[in-house]
Amino acid sequence: MLDSDLAELYGVETRILVQAVKRNLDRFPSDFMFQAEIQDVAALRSQTATSNTGREGRRTALYAFTEQGVAMLLSVLNSPRA
């Protein structure tokens, strides 16, 4: 799942979620999360015929999380929904 989708799901801003991840990078091994470039996500979106206009203005790489990464994210994210 992408960071912006998880931020929406757990009721926080994407920048807050990314800050929590960056503060706890040692808890996220490479098989839990990776960074996807904007171009990669755009290509993926075009292949799956989906569109999310909320990401078009983004200039930084996206974080993509595996199932284990999402579980770890919940342990570092301060949100009532998490």
C-alpha positions as CSV (number, residue, x, y, z in Angstrom):
1,M,0.0,0.0,0.0
2,L,1.1,3.5,-0.7
3,D,1.9,6.0,2.1
4,S,-0.9,8.4,1.0
5,D,-3.5,5.6,1.0
6,L,-2.4,4.5,4.5
7,A,-2.5,8.1,5.7
8,E,-6.0,8.5,4.6
9,L,-7.0,5.2,6.1
10,Y,-5.6,6.0,9.5
11,G,-6.7,9.7,9.5
12,V,-3.3,11.4,9.4
13,E,-1.6,13.7,6.9
14,T,0.8,11.9,4.6
15,R,3.7,14.1,5.8
16,I,3.0,13.0,9.4
17,L,3.1,9.4,8.4
18,V,6.4,9.9,6.5
19,Q,7.9,11.7,9.5
20,A,7.0,8.8,11.8
21,V,8.6,6.4,9.3
22,K,11.8,8.5,9.0
23,R,12.1,8.7,12.8
24,N,12.0,4.9,13.0
25,L,13.8,3.8,9.8
26,D,15.6,1.1,11.8
27,R,12.3,-0.7,12.4
28,F,11.5,-0.9,8.6
29,P,13.9,-3.3,6.8
30,S,13.9,-3.3,3.0
31,D,11.4,-6.2,2.8
32,F,8.8,-4.1,4.9
33,M,8.9,-1.0,2.8
34,F,10.5,0.6,-0.2
35,Q,10.5,4.0,-2.0
36,A,8.8,4.2,-5.4
37,E,9.5,7.1,-7.7
38,I,6.6,9.2,-8.9
39,Q,7.1,7.9,-12.5
40,D,6.9,4.3,-11.3
41,V,3.6,4.9,-9.6
42,A,2.2,6.8,-12.7
43,A,3.1,3.8,-14.9
44,L,1.5,1.4,-12.4
45,R,-1.6,3.5,-12.3
46,S,-1.9,3.6,-16.1
47,Q,-1.5,-0.2,-16.3
48,T,-4.3,-0.8,-13.8
49,A,-6.5,2.0,-15.3
50,T,-6.9,3.7,-11.9
51,S,-6.4,7.3,-11.1
52,N,-6.0,9.3,-8.0
53,T,-5.8,13.0,-8.6
54,G,-4.6,13.7,-5.0
55,R,-1.1,12.6,-5.8
56,E,-0.5,14.6,-9.0
57,G,1.2,17.5,-7.2
58,R,3.6,15.4,-5.2
59,R,7.3,15.9,-5.9
60,T,8.8,13.4,-3.5
61,A,9.1,9.6,-3.7
62,L,6.3,7.6,-2.4
63,Y,6.7,5.0,0.3
64,A,5.2,1.6,-0.5
65,F,4.6,-0.8,2.4
66,T,4.2,-4.6,2.5
67,E,1.8,-6.3,4.9
68,Q,4.5,-6.5,7.5
69,G,5.4,-2.9,6.9
70,V,1.9,-1.8,7.5
71,A,1.9,-3.7,10.8
72,M,5.1,-2.0,11.8
73,L,3.7,1.4,10.8
74,L,0.8,0.9,13.1
75,S,3.3,0.5,16.0
76,V,5.0,3.8,15.3
77,L,2.0,5.9,14.2
78,N,0.3,8.0,16.8
79,S,-3.3,7.9,15.6
80,P,-6.6,6.8,17.3
81,R,-7.4,4.7,14.2
82,A,-4.0,3.1,14.1
